[in-house]
Amino acid sequence: MPDLPGCPRPFTPLGCTDLLRRGRVRRGGPTRWCSAMWLVECPSFWDQGLIRPLVVEGGKVVLMCDSCAAVWHTPAHIEEFEHVEPCEPDWSIGAGAHVRPGTVRWAEPADVSSAGWGSLAWRELP
């Protein structure tokens, strides 16, 4: 993945992962705060990211590691590590969906509830 200027960590479809971990994102404009909900730590042995809900173009909610950018379509797939690793240039995650930069956003509590995941043990970043 390409680097984002001024960011010490790799670029993901949402921008600088360091800023995303703190719940803020800057995309060519002023820094703004976004939802800081997360479910579990990434099960990847090489990563220390948090799995967070993400709204893709079309309104579907998926789960994405805020560090390695792995994507899960449902919480049930996390334990089996059944994930997708989106890549440039299309950032596809299957089923006609993608996480192309500028077309996704971190989910809010209402998005998570509408996806049927509202009863899961969501946590907030400090």
N, C-alpha and C positions, 0 to 999 in steps of 0.2 A: 504494500500500500504506500502511496506517496506521503511525504511528510507535510505537515501544515506549518508554514513559516512561523517561527517564534514558539513553537510547541516542542517540548523535549520528547514527546511520545508520538507514536504513529498516528496517522490520520485514519479515522473510521468514517463511515457514511454520515455520521453526525458531527464530525469536527474533532477538535482536540480532546483526546480521551482523558487527559489530566483535568480539564475543565469539567468534562461530563461527570467524572467521579464526584465532584463537588456539587453537582446539580446546576451548573451554569453552562451556557454555551455562547460562543461568539462566532457568528458567521458573517464577516465583512461589515459588521455594524457594531452597535453597542452591545456589551455583555448583558444577557438577560437570564433570569432564573427560570428553571424548568422543574418539573416534577422530580423528586429524588426517591421515588419508591423503588424497592428492590425485594426480591423473593429469597434467593439463596446465593451462596458463593458459587462461582463457576466450578464445575466438577473436573475440569481439565487439570491434570497434574502440573502443567507448566504455566498456569495462569492463576492470578489472584483477583480476578474481576468479580463483579456482582452481576447477577442476572436480573435485568430490568425490563418492564413492559414497554413495548414500542408500538406506535400506531403507524402503519404503512399506508401508502397511497391507496385509496379505496376504503379506508377505515378499519381494516383488519388489525387485530392486536396480536403481536407475536412477542417472544421473549428474546432479548439480546444481551450478551455479555458486554459490559461497558469497557472491557479491556481488549479481549481477543476478537470481538465482533462475531462470534458464533451465534447462530439464530436457531431457536426452537419454536415449533409451531404450537405446541401445547406444553403445559407444565409436566404432563405425564412422561414426555420424552426426555426430560432432563436427567433422570436417574440412569437411563440406558445410554445416555450421551448420544442420542439420535438427533443430530444437529446438522445444520447447513452452514458452510463457510462461504459467504458471498464474496465475489471477486469482481474487479473491474473487467470490462467496461459496463456490464449490465447490472451488476449487483443482485442477480437473481437469487431468490430463496425458494423457487419452485411454485407450482400452482398459479402461474401468471403474476406473482407478486415479486417485489424487489425492495431493496433498501437503498436506492440511489440517493446520493447526497442532495439535500434540499427538498426531498419528498417525504421525509419521515419526521416524527417527533416523539419524545418520550411521552408515555401514556399518563393520564391523570386518573384519579380514583374512579371517576364516572366511566372512563373507557374500560377499565379493568372489570368493573361491575357488569357492563354491557356485554363483555366477552364471556361472562359466566365464571370469572375468577375472583370475584369480590370476597369470597369467604376464605381465601387462602391467607396465610400468615405474612402479610406484606409488612415490610420495615421501612423506616425513613432514615436517610442519611443524617448524621448530626449536623 
